[in-house]
Amino acid sequence: MMSLAKKNILFGLLFTAFTTPSIFFMMGLPMILQMRGFDASFIGLFQMVGFSAVLKFLLSPPIDRIVFKKNHYKTWICLLGIVYALLLIGLGECSLEHQTSLVFMTICLIVFVATLIDIPLNALAIKVFKKEERIAAGSYKMSAVFTALLLGGGILLLFYNHIGWQYTLWFMAGLIFIALLLLGFLTENDETIIIEPFSFRIISSFFKQKNIGIWLVIVAFYFAFISAVWIFIKPYLLSKKMNPDNVALLVGIYGGIIGIVGGFLASYIGKYYAKKRLLVVFSCFNALSVSILVYMEYCGFSMGLVVVAISLTALAISFSSAIIFALMMDYSRQTSKAIDYALQSSLFSFTRIASAIGAGIIVSTQNYGIFFIVELICILIVTYIVIKKYPST
């Protein structure tokens, strides 16, 4: 019988390997595009590669209906993983400058496969972890996400700067193949997973919950603006002629470590304060972090302020995502948790992508200073809405 620690480690490695390429494309690629002279509006548009996450709740039926007699979910993971790795290898052969459309379409396909593979991987985790282990097992996913952020948003950018596009993509493909080998150490039982039936009746009833209107506004816009700032912080620093390696180290690696600390801080703080207070305080923290960037742009750029801005923005990202994901679970009903959570995640993903596209247009047509001011105003509006409209209980 495999111990809980070994299960956590194995699933942590699997999630890290499968998540890292998506993080690289959405958090690391903006810096690469800036280095290669692409317009900011195009950088924002590239966030469309994550659009498959918006439709994730529609993707599970094929996986549950096409059934393999043995190792159903492991077989799905293997098949999708092979496609995933081969697409990464193929992408490495494409030229970012001369085959931009092909690169964009291939990345969209890769992220789609990454979204798809997450479905059987989560289902396999439900089968492998016993019911009493599942709360403790949540630690592996949090660790995996932060590790993927360090890899995809930092270390792989250093790889790119020194070994180039092709070998960086091949390295990620290698991680996928290693993950598929590790999959062999997991045993999938023959237990039948009960899938919640997808129906528009369940979806429509979700929107009839008490106070759901204000919550949907919050889930749509609370994180979107600080997320756009984080996406464009690497291109912004490159526009200030900072060394690409230093940007990768500061934002990708140092910022990722600060994000990990922020996750633990949010978990600790969340034990002692009401959710509305946390929403207000964390939103004010978002405003503070963007205010530093506004000050830095208009009153004087310095490395000291860069470190402060990265630290505060990384913490803001952790705080905001922590409270939103916690409340998403609160608004997921007992009888339809998966569908309710997927609906909220889809809205969250859609507005995050739309915000990034809008940010790119602002930077392209105006400048980074105007962009930071617009994001700050939007964050303050969201803060005001939370204070005035969100219920205290």
N, C-alpha and C positions, 0 to 999 in steps of 0.2 A: 504494500500500500504506500503510495507516494505521499510524503509529508506536505503540509501546507506551505512551508517555506520553499520547497522545490517546485511546487505548482506555481507559486508566486513568481519565482525566478524565471521559469520557463515561459509563462504567459507574458511576463514583463519583457523578455527578450523578443518574443514574437510580436507584441504590439509595437515595440521600439522599431524593429526592422520594417514593419509594414507601414508605420506612420511617418518615418523619417523622410521619404521622398516627397510626400505631400507638404510637409513642413518646409522642405527645401524649396519647392516650387512657389509656395505662397509667402514665405518669410525671407528666403535667401535670394531667390531670383530677382526681386526688385533691385537689389544692390548690383547684381550682374548686369541687368538691363541698363541701369544708370551708368555703369562703367563703360558700356558699349555704345553709349550715346543715344539711347532710345528716349523718346519724349515721355514726360511724366504721365500724360493721359493714357499712353499705351501701357505704362507700368500699372496704372490703376485697372485698366481693362484686363490685364493678365490675371487679375483675381477671379475672373470668370471661370478659370479652370476648376475652381472649387464648387461650381454650381450643382454638381451631382449630389452634394450634401443636402441641398434644398429638397431633393426628391427622394431622399433615403428611405422614407417610410413607404414608398411605392416599390422598393427594390427587393424586399424580402420574400414576397410570394413565389417567384421562380425557384429560389433556393429551397423552399419548403415543399414545393410540389414536384420537383425533379429529385427523386429519392434514390440514394444508393443503399443497397442492402446492408453493407458493412462499412463502418467508419464514414457515415454520411457527411458529417461536417468536415472531417479531416480530408476527405476526398475533394470536397469543394475548395477547401483552402489550398490544397496541393495544385489543383487545376488552375485556379485563379492566380496562385503564386507564381507558377511557371509563366503564365501570360504576362504577369506584372514584371518579372525579371527580364523577359525577352523584349518587352516594350522599352524598358530602361536601356538595355543594350542597343536597341535600334535607335533610340533617341540620341545616344552618344555619337552616332554616325552622322547626325544632321547638323547643319550649320545654322547657328542662331541668327547670324546676319543675313545669309543668302537664302535660307529656307524657313523664314519666320512663320509663315502660315502653317507649314507642315509641322514645325516645332510646337506651335500653339495647339493644333489639333491632336498631336500625339500626347502632349501633356494633359489635355482634357481627358483623353482616353485612359491614360495612366491613373489620374486621380479618380476617374469613374471606377476603375478596377480596384483601387485602394478603398474606395467607399463600399464597394460590393464585398470585398474580402472581409471587411469589418463585421459583416452580418453573421457569417458562419463562425467567425472567431469568437464573437460574443456568445453565440449559442453553444459552442464547444465549452466555453468557460462555465456556463450554467450547468452543463452535464458533468464536467470534471470536478468542480467544487461542490462539496456537500452543502446542504442548506445552511447548516450552522457555521460554515466557513466563509460564506459569501460576503459578509460585512468586512471581515478581516482581509478578504481577497481584493477588496477595492484598492488597496495600497499599490498593487502592481500596476494598475492602469495609470494612476497619478504619476508614479515614478517613470513609467514608460513615456508619457506625454512630455514630461520635463526633459528626459534624456533625449528624446527626439528633437525637442527644441534646441538643446545644446548642439546636437549633431547637425540637423538640417539648417538651423539659423546661425551657426557659428563655425564649427569645426569643418564642415564641408565647404564653406566659403573659403577657408584657408586652403583646403585641398584645391579648390578651383583656381585660386590665385597662383598656385605653384605647379599643379600638374595638369590643369586645363579641364575643359568641358567633358571630353570623352571619358577620361579616366575617373572623373568624379561620378558620372552616371554609371560606369561599370562597377565602381565600388559599392554603390547603392544596390545594384543588381546582385552583387556578391552577398550583401547582407540578407537579401530575400532568399537566396539559395541556402545560406546557412540556417535561416529560420525554418525552412522546409525540412532540413535535416533534423533540427531540434524537435520538430513536430512528431517525429518517430518515437520520442520518449514519452509522449502522452498517450494514454489509453482511453478510447472512447467507448462507453458502454452502449447497450442497446435500448436504453430508456427512451421512450417517446416524449418529445417536447411538445407541450400543448401550446399551440400558437393562437393568439387572439385573432378572431376573424376580422378582416378589414371591411368596414362598412361605412357608408356616408352618414348613417344614423348616429354611429358613435362619434364621428367627427363633428357633426352638427351639434350634438349634445354637449361637447366640450365647450362650445362658445356660449352656452347658457348658464355657466357657473357664475356664482356671485362674484362681483368685482373683477370679472375676467377682462373687461374692456381696458381698464387702466393697466392691468398686468400685461396685456398684449402690447400696449404702447411701450412699457418698460422693457419687455423682453426684446422688442424690435430695436429700440434706440439707446438703451442704457449703455451697452458695450460698443455699439457701432462706431462712435466717434473717437473714442480712445484707441480702438483697434486700428482705425485708419491712420492715426498719428504714429502708432507703433510700426505699421507697415512702411511708412514713408520716412522713418527716422534714419534708416541706413542711406537711402538716396540723398536725404538732406545733408548728412554729414559728408558724403562724397562730394556734394556740390560746394562744400566749404574747403575742398582740396585735402581732406584727411586721407591718410594712407589706407587703402582697402583692408590690409591686414589688421590695422588698429581698429577699424570699424567693425570687422568681424569679431575681434576679441572683445571689444567693449560692449557692443549691442548683442551679438550672438551668444558669446560665452559668459561674460560678466553679467549681462542682462538676464540670461537664462538662470544663472545661479541666484540672482536677486529674486527672480520669479519663483524659484523653489522656496526660498525663505518666505516670500509673500504668501504662498499657498499655506504654509504652516501657520503663519501669523493670522491669516484670515480664519483658519480653522479654530485657532485658540480664541481670538476675539469673538467669534460667532457664538461661543458658549455663554457669553455674559450679556449680550445686548439683543434687543428686539430687532426683528428683520427690517422694519421701516427705518429705524435709527441707523442700521448698517448701510442700507441703501443710500441714505442721505450723506452719511460720513464718507463712504467710499466714492460717491459721486463728487463730493467736494474735493476729495483727494485727486480724482481725475482732473478737475479744474485746476488744482494747484500745479500738477505736473505739466499741463499744457501752458499754464501761465509762465512757468520757467522758460519754456521754449520761445514764447512770445518775447519775453524780456531779453533772452539771449540773441534773438534775431534783430531786435531794434536797439538794444542798449549796449551790446558788446559780446562778441563770441569769444569764449575762453574754454580751455580744456577742463578747468574746474567746474564750470557750469555744465559742460557736456556730461561729465560723470554724474553730477546731481540730477540732470534731466533724465538720463538713462535710468538711474536708480529709481527715481520717483515714478517714471512711466512704466517701468517693469513691475513695480509694486502695484501700481494702479491697474494694470492688466490682470494681475493675479487676484486682487481684491474684487474687481468687478466681475470677473468670470466666476469666482467662487460663490458670490452671493446670487448671481443669476442662475447658475446650475443648481444651487440648493433650492431656490424657489421654484424652479422648473419641476423638481421632484414633488414639492408641496402641491403644485397645481395639476399633478398627474393623478387621476382618480384610481382608486384601488382596483376597480374592475377593468380598467383599460390603460394601465400604466405605460405600456410600450407605445401605443398609438398616440396618447396624449403627449408623452415626452418627445416623440418624433415630430409631431406637429409644431411644438414650441421650438425644437432644434432647427426645423426647416425655416421658420420665420426668422430666428436668430441668424442663421447662415445667410439668408437672402439679404437682409438689411446690412449685414457686415460687408458682403460683396458690393452691394449698391453704394455704400458709404465710401469704400475704397475707390470705386470707379469715379464717383463725384469728386473725391479728393484729388485724384489724378488730373481731372479737368481743371480744377481750381489752380493747382500748382502750374499746370501747363499754360493757362491763360493769364494767370496773375503772378504770384510768387509764393514762396514758403511762408513769409510773414502773414500774408492775407489768409493762407490756408490755416495756419495755427489760430488766428483770430476767429475765423469761421467755426472751427472745431470747438474752441473755447465757448463761444456764444451758444452753440448747440448743446454742449454739456451743461451749461448754466440753465438753459431752458428745461432740460430733462430734470435737473435737480429741483427746480421750482415746481414742476409737475408732480414729482414724487412727494415733495413736502405738502402740497395742497390737496392732492387727489388720492394718494395711496392710503388705504386704511391702516390704522395703528395696530389692529389686532388681526 
